[in-house]
Amino acid sequence: MNMAAGWYQDAHNAAVLRWWDGNQWTEHTQPVRPQQVPSARKNVAVIASIFIGFGLIAAFIPVLSFFSWAFLLVGVICAIIALAKKQKLKGLSIAGLCVAPIAFIVAIIVSLATLSSFGDPSASVPITAGPVVPDEYETPEERDLALLVKDADPHTGEKLALHGVITQFDTATGDCMFRANAGREQGDQAWDYDHNVVFTAGAVDCTELSEFVEDDTIRVLATVAGTQKYSGMFSQDISVPLMQVDEIELIEE
């Protein structure tokens, strides 16, 4: 048998290594050492890069930008731990620590832009004078409503009766404004309402609007107040009709 001297697995016991002296098997044995499995802590640098990556992506998305700092903070802590323990993949940790401050800045900018994108409702919307007279509010034809959604400014002051589902009512919109999918008639499902509209306090003030939440089905008497812009998911400007709420009713399903 032409083998170099060394420790080899025993032919009769896989858990034992036997010494081959170059000519013959000897009586010297030793147990097979279990393979070392890398501990989880050696992956801290990878974990850091994952969290910082998620944080960077979230920073560019308006709604998620408010929470991206949490991902970034966890990533930074993991990167510092990895460097302190002198673990492998040190480059990932260093790269993460370089990217994190940029992501923080982007998150702040996008968050502030989202908060300010709805503007000041009290300054942009005239409050309805006198009591609300429901008979003055018309249910528009579908084509007329589509034209209004396309360009709301020429229709400022028109009084409409609409149905809809609230799609956003959070810190980004504020307490006095919400976004809804609206239509001329009550639908059976949320997707039955075709038009994206922003509603703001009018004859109905902010306190009364606080009783409503996302996914509420509503009936609204509203006055067209022009056009409102807000930032979309990818930070693009979206223009939609802005309507003041003169009367609002929760529809129980």
N, C-alpha and C positions, 0 to 999 in steps of 0.2 A: 504494500500500500504506500503510494508515494504522496505523503502529506507532510507539511511542515509541522514542527512541534507546536503544540498549543492546546487550548481547552476546546473540546468539541462535545456536542450533545451525546449523551450516553444512548446506545442503541436499544437498551432495555428499560430506560427510565428517562422520559422526556424532561423531568424536573431536575435532572442532574447533569452537570458537565464533568467529563472525564479527561484526564491529561494524556495526550499522545506525545511520546518523547521523540518522535521522528522515526522510530522503528517498531514500537509496540505500544499497546494500551497499558497504562500503569494502574495501580490501585488508588491513586490520588483523585479525589472527586471534590466537587463543590456544588452547592445548589445554584440553579439558574436564577439570576437576579431579575426581578420583574422590570419591564420597561417603564421608564419614567414618563408619566403623563404630564404634560405642561399644565401648571396650575392656572386657575381662572384669572388670577391676578396678572398673569403675563399678557392678558388680552385687554388690559385697561386702556392702552393706547388706541386699540381698535374701537373700543366702546366710546372713547372720547371723540374720535373722528366721526362716528355715527351720529352722536348727539349734536355735535357742532354742524354736521351736514344738514340734519333735519332743521336745526335752528336757522341756518342760512336760507334754506328754501322757504321756511315759514315767514321769514322776515320780509319777503317780497309779496306775500299774500295779505291783503288788507286785514281781513278778519283774524287770520292766524298770527299776524305780526304782534298782536297784543300778548301772545303766549310764547313767542319764539325765544324770549329771554330765558325762560325756564330750561329749554333744551340747551341753550348756549351756556348757561351757568353750570349745569351738570357736566357738559363737555369740557369746560375749562377746568373744573375741579379734577376730573379724571385725567386730563392731560398733565396737570401739575403733579398728581400722584405718580403717574407713569414716569415722569422725569425724575422725581425725587427718589424713586426706587431703582432708577437706572435700568429700566426694562428695555427690551428690544423694541424695534419699530419706533425709535426715538424721533425719527423724522415726522411721523404722523402727529405726534404730540406737539412738536414745534410748529408744524403747518397749521394745526388746529388753533393754537394760541395766537398765530398771526391773523387767521381768518376771523376769529371770534369778535375782535373789536369792530371790524368792518361790518359784520352781521348785526352787531348791536346798534350801530349808527343807522344802518338801513332800516332796522325794525322801528327805531324811534321816528325816523322820517315818515315811513309808511303809516305808522300808527297815528301820528299827528295829522297827516294828510287825510286819513280816513275820518278822523274826528271832526276835522274842519270842512270836509267835503259837502256836508249837508247845510253848512252856513248857519245863519241866525234866523230862525223862523219868524221871530217877532218883528224883525226888520224887513223881511222880504214879503210878508203876507198882510194884506189889509184885513182888519177884523170886520166881520159883517155888522153893519149898522142895523139896530132894531131887532125885533124878534124874528126867528126863523119861520117862514111860511112854507110848509111842505109843498103846497100846490105850485110854487114858483120853480120847483126843481123838476126837470124833465128827464125821462129815460131816453138817452140818445139812440139813434139807429146804429147798427153795427158799423156801417161804413163811416158815418159821421164820427163815431168814437175812434175809429182807426185813423182818420185824418187828424183828429185832435191830438192823439198820441204821437203822430208823426211830427206835428209842429203845434205846440200848445199856446204859444204866445198870442196868435191872432184870436184865440178863444178866451182870453183873460176876462174874467167877470161872469162867464156863463155858469149857470147853476144846474148841476146834474145829480141824478139819483143813480147810484151805482151799487153793485155787490162786489165782494172780493174776499180774499184770504190774506191775512197779514203774513208776510214772508220775512220781515226783519224789523225787530223792535228791541234794540240793545244799546250798549254804550256808544256804539258808532253813530247811531241815529239820534241819540239823546232822548230826553223824556217827552219832548213836544213834537216828535216827528217819527213816522214809521213808513216802511215800504210795503206795498201789497200788490198782488196780482188781481186786477179788477176786470169787471165785465158789466154788461148792461142787465144781465139777468142772473138769478141765483143758479149755481151749478151744483151737480151732485158730487164732484170731485175737485180737488185743488187745481188740476190742470184744465178745468173747464173755463177758467178765467185767463184771458189771453194777454192782457195789457199790464205792463210794469208801470206802476204809478207811485209817487211819493205823496203822502198825506201829512199835513201839519196842523197844529192847533189853530182853530178859528173861533167861531162862536162856542165851540167846545174847547175848553182850556186844557192845559197840560195835566192838571190834577185828574180830570175826568178820563183822559187818555191812559192814565196809569193803570186803569182797571183792565186794559187789553194786553194780550201777549201774542207772540208768534203762533201761527196756525189757527188763530181765531177766524171764524167765518163771520163777516160783517155786512151790514147794509149801511150805506153812507149817503148823506146829503152833503154835497161838496160844491165849493166855488172854485173855478179854475183860477189859479194865481200865477200862471206862467210856466217857465221851464226850470227844472232843478238838475244840477249835475252832481254826480258822485263817482267815486273810484270803484271800478269793478274788481274782480278777482285778480286780474293781472295788471292792476294799477292803471287801466285805461279809463278815460272819462266816458261816462254814460249819461246821456241827456234823456230825461223823462218828464212827463207832465207833473207839475206841482199843484196840489189842490188843498185848500183849507177845509177842515172838517167843521161843518155847521151843525150836523147832527149825526150820531153814530149809534148803531144798535148791534148787539151781539146776537147772532143767529144760532140757536141751539140745534145741533144735528141729532 
